Amino acid sequence: MTASDAPALPRHAILPYAGTIFLSAFLLFLVQPVVAKQILPWFGGSAAVWTTCMVFFQSILLAGYAYADFTSKLGLRRQAALHAGLLALSLALLPILPDASWKPAGDAEPIGRILLLLTVTIGLPYFLLSSTTPLLQAWYWQRFRSAVPYRLFALSNFASMLALLGFPVLFEPALSLPQLGVGWSVLYAVFAVVCAITGFVSARGAPAHSTAAGPSPSAAAARLPLNRQMLWLALSAMGSMMLLAVTNHVTQNIASVPFLWVIPLALYLLTFILCFDHPRWYKRTLFLVLLAAAVPAMAWFIGSLNLRVAAPLYFAGMFVACMVCHGELAALKPDPSHLTRFYLMISVGGAIGAVLIAIVAPLTLPGYFELGIVLVLLAGLLAVRLQGAPSVLAIAVTAASLVLVVRGGMDYTDGIRIMQRDFYGVVRTRDWQDPAPYRTMYHGAIMHGGQLLGPKYKNVPADYFSPGSGYGRVFATLNETAAGQPRSIGVIGLGAGVLAAYGRPGDSMVFYEISPRVVDIARSEFSLLSDSGAKIEVVMGDGRLSLEREAPRRYDVMGIDAFSGDSIPMHLITREAMAQYARHLKEDGVIVFQATNRFVNLPPVIKKLASEVGMHAVLVSDTPPNADDYTYWYSSTDQVVVSRNKALLSSGALAKGAIQIADLPGLPTFTDAHHNLVRILK
């Protein structure tokens, strides 16, 4: 009897399978932001932390699907018994939050450490959750010999999307990370029991030939052609690459926080839900036309810093691309006897896509070129899938996208002296001649300081650190009130080392920098560190973790100036971070926070943190006039100056530039466990 000949089953027969799949998928995607959020501060708050986590999640998903496919040869009873044993073993690993001993020390290699941390902490539970959807659908098929409900795959993705959207909206605001870890672990224990019972019930209720080892005897099933399996893999890989390439592009320019991880991943899951729920959602002609318009549009905006336009465009374009990839996958789904192989190839493609974007691209590409490459590949896949007259349009789209991507790449590299990449981003330098010789450092798409060239101006601080900036006014005021006294200065974030220009003989300056590439380029491309009158020390590693390990330094001035692109490492503006700054600061010392940002309103957050440790905060907002000399390279800045010394904040150059910070009604104090980016978006 084939699936089409099988009698209709009562609705309650599917409930145990649907319920178990729903719970497993919910837990599968809830644990992702929970664990990633905890380890994000340990590795510098970089957007690459999330993409590395995605490599792990996709790889373990692949392992789970492979396990479901390969153990099907054992027969249902043996497979269910094996699975129950693994579920029992996994309970010994709860709760799932990683221990603080996993925090890196100094400049430890991050990718391998993150992958090992995740494997040890959540590897086995995540593996078993990953195997649930294909495994239970196969058990259902073997028990009832009825049409396999591919809609269960849509249900699992719906549960995943609920978990993702529920994290920033419900769970993150209401619960601390330890509470989330314990709550997740309790739900996982419930899942383990329910899944084991479903397995034993399936084995007892299945026909005798279904419980023996060997292939499922489906007369309707033909051998799977290799090219069909490769097409499944390619479509899945393309969707995965689009997801991660777009996520990287957005998070590196705004902030690397779960809220911005969730949006593209939720859209990605939504396409699976729609495409595997019912064919009516995927209108092939409509979505192919939309894709033909979206790919060149995304290629056109590939170098745009106007993320108010580019971010919605990329999210919409990614949704359309994934609808096409996953709609084609749903149309190509095989006979139920090949169900586990189908899901296996989908997971292989997802893992390959994640590895290419998160690991291969950073190791092989000197800059952020992967999004452009993915867009061209996507257009090429569109051309391959279409035949006849539409293929002409697809070829034209591919050609146009290639031209636009190449143009964007040329703009990205035009005039660049040096370009290097590591886990924390891409660093570039460029020389300008007019109106005065100047060398800039870019991290991502954003300028991160620079140096005026030539003997007359080469040690003059410019860009975000000009005399009218918060930094400039702080040092000018200290020169007036504490003239001649040596100063101890600590700065999180090196950049080009511009702040070293404020160092005087007798001063000591410590720069905390997480990126080895930034340090190398600051020393080889700029002379600010070597020209400084101060004694310079560079401490490698995340600044906050380094401060946690050190005895109090008693700094006169601290600068919090670490960015990744225009992204804010949120772990540097939390209550816990502020406690570390206060511990290392002299009683009347000063902290300067770089708050210059196009998207995020940081001053109210910093003011609230300052008040908790008995400090006062003022905003120095500087807009230099247009000039045709070296002052052209003075940038508009917003910097928050914090100190217990209220008299200092109202004296000298600081008094002339400081303004009071308006409170943001209802703004909570940011902590490691709770910070609401949506609340402070401009």
Protein Blocks (a to p, Z undefined) as FASTA:
>chain_A
ZZklpccddfklmmmmmmmmmmmmmmmmmmmmmmmmmmmmmnoopaklmmmmmmmmmmmm
mmmmmmmmmmmmnojklmmmmmmmmmmmmmmmpcfbdcfklpcghjadfklmmmmmmmmm
mmmmmmmmmmmmmmmmmmmmmmnopacdfklmmmmmmmmmmmmmmmmmmmmmmpcfklmm
mmmmmmmmmmmmmmmmmmmmmmmmpcfklmpgcddddfklccddfklmmmmmmmmmmmmm
mmmmmmmmmmmmmcccfklmmmmmmmmmmmmmmmmmpmklmcfklmmmmmmmmmmmmmmm
mmpcblmlmmmmmmmmmmmmmmmmmmmmmmmpccfklmmmmmmmmmmmmmmmmmmmmmmm
mmmmmbdfklmmmmmmmmmmmmmmpgcjllmmmmmmmmmmmmmmmmmmmmmmgopabdcd
dfkbccdddddfbfbdcddddehjbcebdadedjklmmccehjlbfklmklmmmmmmmmm
mghiacddddehjknolmmmmpcehiacddddfblklmmmmmmmpcklmmpmbdcddded
jfklmmmmpccekiabdcdfbdehjaccfklmcfklmmmmmmmpcfklccdddfbdfkbc
fklmmmmmmmmnopacddddddddddfbfklmpccdddddddfblmlmmgcjllmmgccd
dddehiacddfklccfklmpZZ
